[in-house]
Amino acid sequence: IQKASLLEPTEEQAACVFMITCAVFAPWILVYEEACLPWAETHLQAANEMLGTFTDMLTLMNTEIPEVTSLLHRFWWYYMDILGHPIVPGSIITVYYSHFVTLPWEKFVPTLEILNSLLKCVRKNRNNID
């Protein structure tokens, strides 16, 4: 039996680090209900700092654990399932986007499942506009 080295993290370890990171930042980035936003407009600077730190953590993790499934794949699903929920107001989505655009997307190679989820999202949004 081969022990996993700390220098060569496993998929399970990478998933655990990602989940812990998301849990640590959850109070500052998640919308729990329409009436329970993560920040008020008066706290926009602090929100930007927290999202910047969250994004920096994701970038660092993507750099330090490149051998395992892309962290950006995990983040994609986190965004689609939680951060991009329809109850999230546009003002918060705008702040998300201003930070998430800085992630190393050039390293992101979407799976067929991710591409299908993107198409589903685009179709749903198109139907909401029409």
N, C-alpha and C positions, 0 to 999 in steps of 0.2 A: 504494500500500500504506500502510495506516494503522498507525502504531506504537501499541502499547498503553501507556497512561499508567500510572505508578505510582499515580496518584490514582484510576484506574478499572481495578481488577484484572480480569483475565479469569478464566473458569472454571478454566482450567489453572493459573493462578497461585494461585488460592484453594485448589484441590485440593493443590497442592504445599505451601503453607503449612500446611494441615491435616495432611498426611502427616508433615511434619517435626515439627510439634508433638506428634503422637502418638508418633513415634519417640523424641523427647527424653524424654518421660515414661514410655515403655514399661517401663524397669526398675523403676519404682515403682508401676505400676498393673496390669501383666499377670501372669496366672498361666500359666506356661509348661508345667507339668505338675502333677499333683496334689501331688507332693512338692516342687515348686519354687514356693512362694507369694511374692508380691511383698513381704510383710512378715510379721513374727511379731507375735503379740499384744502383746508387750512394746514394739513400735514403733508402736503404734496412733496416738499423737499425731503422729509424723512422717508417717505414711501419710495422716492427715487433712489435714495441711498440704500435702502434695504433691497430693492430690486436689483440695483447695481451689484451689491455684495452677493446676492443669490446667483446672478448671472456670472459673476467672477468665479464663484465656487463651481458652477457647472462647467465653465471653460477649463478651470484647473483640473477638475476630475476627468474631463475628456482628454486632456493632455497627458495626465499621469496614469490613466488606465486605458490606453488605446487598444490593448490586446483583446479585450472582451467586447461583447456586443456594444455597439455604439451607444454612448450615453445619450446622444441626441435622439436615438430611437425611443429610449425610455422617456425623455423629456417630451417628445412628440405626443406620446400617449397620455402623459400627465397633463399636457396642455389641452388636448382634445377632450379628455374625460372630466377635467376639473377646472382648469383656468379658463378655458374657452366656453364654459357653460352659458347657455342663453340668458341667465339672470345677471351675468356680469355686465355692468353698465359700460357704455362706450368710452367714458372718461377713464375708466380703469384699464380697459383693453388698450387704449392709446399709450398709457404709461408702460404696460406690459411690452407692447411692440417696440417702444423706443429702446428697451433694454435687450429684449430677446433677439432683435435683429443683429446684435453684436456677437452672438454665439457663432462658433466656427461651422456655419452651415455648409461651407465648401467641402467639408469632410463627411457630410450627411449623404448616405446612399439609401434612399427609401426602399422598403420592401414593397411587394405587390399589395400587401395588406394596408400599408400606410398610404400608398397611392389611391387605393379604393376608398379609404377613409377621407382623404382630401377631396376626391370627386364627390363623395356623399355630402360633405360639408359645403362645397361650392354649389351643388344642386339645391340643397336646403336653403342656403342664403339667397340664391337666385329666386326661388319660389317665394321667399318672404318679401322680396323687393317687388315682384310682379303684382 
